[in-house]
Amino acid sequence: MNEFQEITQSELENYLKEENTVLLDVRETWEFRDFNIGGINIPPHEITDHVEALKKYNQIIVACSNGTRSSIVARLLTKKLPEVKILHLEEGIF
């Protein structure tokens, strides 16, 4: 079974430089509007509706405010997108 890789905030910038990589912020839309560090925003309850669109990326970095929601979504994406490398921003964006 595929597993996601944990990364730290200090590693984030280097991973974002890699080709065809996206930062996926899974906080709620209002949280993303209030403060974001870039990337795309898809709240957890909408992830399954966007799996097909996410297939186009080689690497997805999943983040939320503290790492809890994003860990759950990262686990789901490793199952739904086995051909995509899933990374998890372990301590969140704050």
Phi, psi and omega in degrees: 000138178289148176232156177271161180255135177278136173230160180257167178299325180292338178269342187306309184303318180295319178294324180293340178283343182289145185300139175057043178247141178229144171268121180253108180268117185259017174289168177295156184304317181295327177293318180296318178298320182291324180198125176215160180246021179104191180081197179246155182243119173223109179298154184307320183289353179251357186303313184298334177287344186244007183303316180301317180293330181283345180297340184286348182267146174280330186213133179236127176257116184262131183219155171214196184289320183230359177103350183286303180298319183294329177296318179295315180294320178300318178298317178298315182294330177296330178280317184281333184231067184296340181273353182254137176282123181254126177244149181236124176283097195298327182257007179079182186269354180258000000 
